Amino acid sequence: MLTRRCAWCNRAWTSEGWAAEPTVDPEHETATICPGCVAVLQRLGVSR
Ligand SMILES: [Zn+2]
């Protein structure tokens, strides 16, 4: 199972939700942006 890691805050999405200090295998993760950072980016007007 791939783990999605936020490229902005470095949190990772696990089966239990967003983890601040995830213990995941780097080979099985993929970069993404978490909902929190998406909201920040939209507020900054970057997501145009
Ligand atoms: Zn994030």
PDB file of the backbone (N, CA, C, O) and the ligand in Angstrom, with CONECT records:
HET     ZN  A 101       1
ATOM      1  N   MET A   1       0.843  -1.201   0.000  1.00  0.00           N
ATOM      2  CA  MET A   1       0.000   0.000   0.000  1.00  0.00           C
ATOM      3  C   MET A   1       0.873   1.244   0.000  1.00  0.00           C
ATOM      4  O   MET A   1       1.791   1.370   0.811  1.00  0.00           O
ATOM      5  N   LEU A   2       0.585   2.157  -0.908  1.00  0.00           N
ATOM      6  CA  LEU A   2       1.327   3.396  -0.971  1.00  0.00           C
ATOM      7  C   LEU A   2       0.893   4.351   0.138  1.00  0.00           C
ATOM      8  O   LEU A   2      -0.292   4.480   0.445  1.00  0.00           O
ATOM      9  N   THR A   3       1.882   5.014   0.729  1.00  0.00           N
ATOM     10  CA  THR A   3       1.589   6.060   1.693  1.00  0.00           C
ATOM     11  C   THR A   3       1.793   7.397   1.012  1.00  0.00           C
ATOM     12  O   THR A   3       2.791   7.609   0.324  1.00  0.00           O
ATOM     13  N   ARG A   4       0.864   8.280   1.201  1.00  0.00           N
ATOM     14  CA  ARG A   4       0.967   9.603   0.587  1.00  0.00           C
ATOM     15  C   ARG A   4       1.585  10.578   1.582  1.00  0.00           C
ATOM     16  O   ARG A   4       1.082  10.756   2.691  1.00  0.00           O
ATOM     17  N   ARG A   5       2.669  11.200   1.174  1.00  0.00           N
ATOM     18  CA  ARG A   5       3.319  12.164   2.063  1.00  0.00           C
ATOM     19  C   ARG A   5       3.157  13.579   1.504  1.00  0.00           C
ATOM     20  O   ARG A   5       3.361  13.816   0.313  1.00  0.00           O
ATOM     21  N   CYS A   6       2.793  14.502   2.375  1.00  0.00           N
ATOM     22  CA  CYS A   6       2.627  15.886   1.950  1.00  0.00           C
ATOM     23  C   CYS A   6       3.992  16.506   1.679  1.00  0.00           C
ATOM     24  O   CYS A   6       4.893  16.440   2.514  1.00  0.00           O
ATOM     25  N   ALA A   7       4.132  17.110   0.500  1.00  0.00           N
ATOM     26  CA  ALA A   7       5.408  17.703   0.118  1.00  0.00           C
ATOM     27  C   ALA A   7       5.648  19.032   0.837  1.00  0.00           C
ATOM     28  O   ALA A   7       6.748  19.582   0.783  1.00  0.00           O
ATOM     29  N   TRP A   8       4.609  19.546   1.515  1.00  0.00           N
ATOM     30  CA  TRP A   8       4.728  20.858   2.138  1.00  0.00           C
ATOM     31  C   TRP A   8       5.013  20.761   3.628  1.00  0.00           C
ATOM     32  O   TRP A   8       5.886  21.466   4.134  1.00  0.00           O
ATOM     33  N   CYS A   9       4.300  19.908   4.334  1.00  0.00           N
ATOM     34  CA  CYS A   9       4.480  19.847   5.789  1.00  0.00           C
ATOM     35  C   CYS A   9       5.075  18.509   6.207  1.00  0.00           C
ATOM     36  O   CYS A   9       5.323  18.278   7.390  1.00  0.00           O
ATOM     37  N   ASN A  10       5.303  17.634   5.243  1.00  0.00           N
ATOM     38  CA  ASN A  10       5.988  16.368   5.493  1.00  0.00           C
ATOM     39  C   ASN A  10       5.185  15.395   6.332  1.00  0.00           C
ATOM     40  O   ASN A  10       5.724  14.398   6.813  1.00  0.00           O
ATOM     41  N   ARG A  11       3.902  15.672   6.514  1.00  0.00           N
ATOM     42  CA  ARG A  11       3.073  14.677   7.187  1.00  0.00           C
ATOM     43  C   ARG A  11       2.741  13.567   6.191  1.00  0.00           C
ATOM     44  O   ARG A  11       2.872  13.746   4.981  1.00  0.00           O
ATOM     45  N   ALA A  12       2.320  12.447   6.704  1.00  0.00           N
ATOM     46  CA  ALA A  12       1.979  11.331   5.835  1.00  0.00           C
ATOM     47  C   ALA A  12       0.583  10.819   6.140  1.00  0.00           C
ATOM     48  O   ALA A  12       0.144  10.798   7.290  1.00  0.00           O
ATOM     49  N   TRP A  13      -0.096  10.413   5.098  1.00  0.00           N
ATOM     50  CA  TRP A  13      -1.451   9.886   5.246  1.00  0.00           C
ATOM     51  C   TRP A  13      -1.372   8.386   5.453  1.00  0.00           C
ATOM     52  O   TRP A  13      -0.932   7.654   4.567  1.00  0.00           O
ATOM     53  N   THR A  14      -1.793   7.929   6.613  1.00  0.00           N
ATOM     54  CA  THR A  14      -1.783   6.509   6.912  1.00  0.00           C
ATOM     55  C   THR A  14      -3.209   6.015   7.047  1.00  0.00           C
ATOM     56  O   THR A  14      -4.158   6.775   6.850  1.00  0.00           O
ATOM     57  N   SER A  15      -3.361   4.749   7.382  1.00  0.00           N
ATOM     58  CA  SER A  15      -4.693   4.175   7.554  1.00  0.00           C
ATOM     59  C   SER A  15      -5.420   4.801   8.737  1.00  0.00           C
ATOM     60  O   SER A  15      -6.634   4.651   8.876  1.00  0.00           O
ATOM     61  N   GLU A  16      -4.674   5.504   9.592  1.00  0.00           N
ATOM     62  CA  GLU A  16      -5.287   6.122  10.777  1.00  0.00           C
ATOM     63  C   GLU A  16      -5.431   7.629  10.609  1.00  0.00           C
ATOM     64  O   GLU A  16      -5.879   8.315  11.527  1.00  0.00           O
ATOM     65  N   GLY A  17      -5.051   8.150   9.435  1.00  0.00           N
ATOM     66  CA  GLY A  17      -5.187   9.582   9.201  1.00  0.00           C
ATOM     67  C   GLY A  17      -3.828  10.232   9.027  1.00  0.00           C
ATOM     68  O   GLY A  17      -2.819   9.549   8.857  1.00  0.00           O
ATOM     69  N   TRP A  18      -3.808  11.558   9.071  1.00  0.00           N
ATOM     70  CA  TRP A  18      -2.549  12.274   8.883  1.00  0.00           C
ATOM     71  C   TRP A  18      -1.682  12.132  10.120  1.00  0.00           C
ATOM     72  O   TRP A  18      -2.096  12.484  11.224  1.00  0.00           O
ATOM     73  N   ALA A  19      -0.489  11.618   9.930  1.00  0.00           N
ATOM     74  CA  ALA A  19       0.424  11.410  11.038  1.00  0.00           C
ATOM     75  C   ALA A  19       1.566  12.411  10.961  1.00  0.00           C
ATOM     76  O   ALA A  19       2.160  12.611   9.902  1.00  0.00           O
ATOM     77  N   ALA A  20       1.866  13.038  12.093  1.00  0.00           N
ATOM     78  CA  ALA A  20       2.932  14.041  12.123  1.00  0.00           C
ATOM     79  C   ALA A  20       4.300  13.377  12.046  1.00  0.00           C
ATOM     80  O   ALA A  20       5.235  13.917  11.455  1.00  0.00           O
ATOM     81  N   GLU A  21       4.400  12.207  12.647  1.00  0.00           N
ATOM     82  CA  GLU A  21       5.681  11.502  12.637  1.00  0.00           C
ATOM     83  C   GLU A  21       5.469  10.080  12.159  1.00  0.00           C
ATOM     84  O   GLU A  21       5.518   9.130  12.941  1.00  0.00           O
ATOM     85  N   PRO A  22       5.234   9.948  10.877  1.00  0.00           N
ATOM     86  CA  PRO A  22       4.921   8.638  10.329  1.00  0.00           C
ATOM     87  C   PRO A  22       6.143   7.729  10.258  1.00  0.00           C
ATOM     88  O   PRO A  22       7.273   8.175  10.058  1.00  0.00           O
ATOM     89  N   THR A  23       5.878   6.473  10.426  1.00  0.00           N
ATOM     90  CA  THR A  23       6.942   5.490  10.261  1.00  0.00           C
ATOM     91  C   THR A  23       6.598   4.669   9.027  1.00  0.00           C
ATOM     92  O   THR A  23       6.013   3.588   9.102  1.00  0.00           O
ATOM     93  N   VAL A  24       6.988   5.231   7.889  1.00  0.00           N
ATOM     94  CA  VAL A  24       6.649   4.579   6.634  1.00  0.00           C
ATOM     95  C   VAL A  24       7.914   4.298   5.844  1.00  0.00           C
ATOM     96  O   VAL A  24       8.951   4.934   6.036  1.00  0.00           O
ATOM     97  N   ASP A  25       7.798   3.342   4.966  1.00  0.00           N
ATOM     98  CA  ASP A  25       8.913   2.996   4.108  1.00  0.00           C
ATOM     99  C   ASP A  25       9.008   4.015   2.970  1.00  0.00           C
ATOM    100  O   ASP A  25       8.065   4.145   2.190  1.00  0.00           O
ATOM    101  N   PRO A  26      10.116   4.734   2.861  1.00  0.00           N
ATOM    102  CA  PRO A  26      10.265   5.751   1.814  1.00  0.00           C
ATOM    103  C   PRO A  26      10.049   5.202   0.421  1.00  0.00           C
ATOM    104  O   PRO A  26       9.688   5.943  -0.494  1.00  0.00           O
ATOM    105  N   GLU A  27      10.262   3.932   0.256  1.00  0.00           N
ATOM    106  CA  GLU A  27      10.098   3.339  -1.069  1.00  0.00           C
ATOM    107  C   GLU A  27       8.634   3.166  -1.428  1.00  0.00           C
ATOM    108  O   GLU A  27       8.299   2.914  -2.585  1.00  0.00           O
ATOM    109  N   HIS A  28       7.755   3.301  -0.432  1.00  0.00           N
ATOM    110  CA  HIS A  28       6.332   3.075  -0.666  1.00  0.00           C
ATOM    111  C   HIS A  28       5.511   4.319  -0.374  1.00  0.00           C
ATOM    112  O   HIS A  28       4.351   4.231   0.027  1.00  0.00           O
ATOM    113  N   GLU A  29       6.119   5.468  -0.576  1.00  0.00           N
ATOM    114  CA  GLU A  29       5.342   6.685  -0.390  1.00  0.00           C
ATOM    115  C   GLU A  29       5.381   7.526  -1.653  1.00  0.00           C
ATOM    116  O   GLU A  29       6.288   7.399  -2.475  1.00  0.00           O
ATOM    117  N   THR A  30       4.387   8.382  -1.794  1.00  0.00           N
ATOM    118  CA  THR A  30       4.302   9.237  -2.960  1.00  0.00           C
ATOM    119  C   THR A  30       3.946  10.644  -2.507  1.00  0.00           C
ATOM    120  O   THR A  30       3.195  10.825  -1.548  1.00  0.00           O
ATOM    121  N   ALA A  31       4.482  11.629  -3.192  1.00  0.00           N
ATOM    122  CA  ALA A  31       4.283  13.012  -2.778  1.00  0.00           C
ATOM    123  C   ALA A  31       2.876  13.496  -3.101  1.00  0.00           C
ATOM    124  O   ALA A  31       2.321  13.179  -4.153  1.00  0.00           O
ATOM    125  N   THR A  32       2.311  14.269  -2.177  1.00  0.00           N
ATOM    126  CA  THR A  32       1.002  14.863  -2.378  1.00  0.00           C
ATOM    127  C   THR A  32       0.946  16.134  -1.548  1.00  0.00           C
ATOM    128  O   THR A  32       1.950  16.543  -0.963  1.00  0.00           O
ATOM    129  N   ILE A  33      -0.208  16.752  -1.495  1.00  0.00           N
ATOM    130  CA  ILE A  33      -0.393  17.909  -0.629  1.00  0.00           C
ATOM    131  C   ILE A  33      -1.622  17.646   0.233  1.00  0.00           C
ATOM    132  O   ILE A  33      -2.698  17.336  -0.278  1.00  0.00           O
ATOM    133  N   CYS A  34      -1.448  17.773   1.548  1.00  0.00           N
ATOM    134  CA  CYS A  34      -2.537  17.448   2.455  1.00  0.00           C
ATOM    135  C   CYS A  34      -3.602  18.547   2.439  1.00  0.00           C
ATOM    136  O   CYS A  34      -3.319  19.669   2.020  1.00  0.00           O
ATOM    137  N   PRO A  35      -4.806  18.244   2.884  1.00  0.00           N
ATOM    138  CA  PRO A  35      -5.907  19.226   2.877  1.00  0.00           C
ATOM    139  C   PRO A  35      -5.547  20.517   3.601  1.00  0.00           C
ATOM    140  O   PRO A  35      -5.960  21.598   3.181  1.00  0.00           O
ATOM    141  N   GLY A  36      -4.789  20.417   4.671  1.00  0.00           N
ATOM    142  CA  GLY A  36      -4.405  21.614   5.407  1.00  0.00           C
ATOM    143  C   GLY A  36      -3.547  22.541   4.570  1.00  0.00           C
ATOM    144  O   GLY A  36      -3.757  23.754   4.565  1.00  0.00           O
ATOM    145  N   CYS A  37      -2.586  21.978   3.865  1.00  0.00           N
ATOM    146  CA  CYS A  37      -1.709  22.795   3.028  1.00  0.00           C
ATOM    147  C   CYS A  37      -2.442  23.303   1.801  1.00  0.00           C
ATOM    148  O   CYS A  37      -2.143  24.393   1.313  1.00  0.00           O
ATOM    149  N   VAL A  38      -3.400  22.531   1.290  1.00  0.00           N
ATOM    150  CA  VAL A  38      -4.197  23.007   0.159  1.00  0.00           C
ATOM    151  C   VAL A  38      -4.941  24.269   0.558  1.00  0.00           C
ATOM    152  O   VAL A  38      -5.007  25.224  -0.215  1.00  0.00           O
ATOM    153  N   ALA A  39      -5.501  24.277   1.761  1.00  0.00           N
ATOM    154  CA  ALA A  39      -6.224  25.454   2.245  1.00  0.00           C
ATOM    155  C   ALA A  39      -5.286  26.644   2.373  1.00  0.00           C
ATOM    156  O   ALA A  39      -5.655  27.767   2.029  1.00  0.00           O
ATOM    157  N   VAL A  40      -4.085  26.408   2.862  1.00  0.00           N
ATOM    158  CA  VAL A  40      -3.104  27.487   3.005  1.00  0.00           C
ATOM    159  C   VAL A  40      -2.726  28.032   1.637  1.00  0.00           C
ATOM    160  O   VAL A  40      -2.652  29.247   1.451  1.00  0.00           O
ATOM    161  N   LEU A  41      -2.488  27.146   0.684  1.00  0.00           N
ATOM    162  CA  LEU A  41      -2.091  27.575  -0.652  1.00  0.00           C
ATOM    163  C   LEU A  41      -3.194  28.368  -1.328  1.00  0.00           C
ATOM    164  O   LEU A  41      -2.931  29.355  -2.014  1.00  0.00           O
ATOM    165  N   GLN A  42      -4.440  27.929  -1.129  1.00  0.00           N
ATOM    166  CA  GLN A  42      -5.561  28.658  -1.727  1.00  0.00           C
ATOM    167  C   GLN A  42      -5.656  30.048  -1.116  1.00  0.00           C
ATOM    168  O   GLN A  42      -5.972  31.021  -1.801  1.00  0.00           O
ATOM    169  N   ARG A  43      -5.375  30.128   0.195  1.00  0.00           N
ATOM    170  CA  ARG A  43      -5.443  31.410   0.868  1.00  0.00           C
ATOM    171  C   ARG A  43      -4.339  32.348   0.342  1.00  0.00           C
ATOM    172  O   ARG A  43      -4.518  33.563   0.264  1.00  0.00           O
ATOM    173  N   LEU A  44      -3.215  31.752  -0.009  1.00  0.00           N
ATOM    174  CA  LEU A  44      -2.103  32.551  -0.532  1.00  0.00           C
ATOM    175  C   LEU A  44      -2.296  32.870  -2.015  1.00  0.00           C
ATOM    176  O   LEU A  44      -1.584  33.704  -2.575  1.00  0.00           O
ATOM    177  N   GLY A  45      -3.258  32.205  -2.641  1.00  0.00           N
ATOM    178  CA  GLY A  45      -3.519  32.469  -4.052  1.00  0.00           C
ATOM    179  C   GLY A  45      -2.538  31.787  -4.983  1.00  0.00           C
ATOM    180  O   GLY A  45      -2.328  32.227  -6.114  1.00  0.00           O
ATOM    181  N   VAL A  46      -1.937  30.705  -4.498  1.00  0.00           N
ATOM    182  CA  VAL A  46      -0.937  30.021  -5.307  1.00  0.00           C
ATOM    183  C   VAL A  46      -1.583  29.016  -6.252  1.00  0.00           C
ATOM    184  O   VAL A  46      -1.015  28.673  -7.289  1.00  0.00           O
ATOM    185  N   SER A  47      -2.780  28.545  -5.887  1.00  0.00           N
ATOM    186  CA  SER A  47      -3.386  27.437  -6.605  1.00  0.00           C
ATOM    187  C   SER A  47      -4.183  27.916  -7.817  1.00  0.00           C
ATOM    188  O   SER A  47      -5.194  27.301  -8.156  1.00  0.00           O
ATOM    189  N   ARG A  48      -3.771  28.962  -8.459  1.00  0.00           N
ATOM    190  CA  ARG A  48      -4.491  29.444  -9.633  1.00  0.00           C
ATOM    191  C   ARG A  48      -4.175  28.602 -10.864  1.00  0.00           C
ATOM    192  O   ARG A  48      -4.698  28.869 -11.946  1.00  0.00           O
TER     193      ARG A  48
HETATM  194 ZN    ZN A 101       0.679  19.411   4.391  1.00  0.00          ZN2+
END
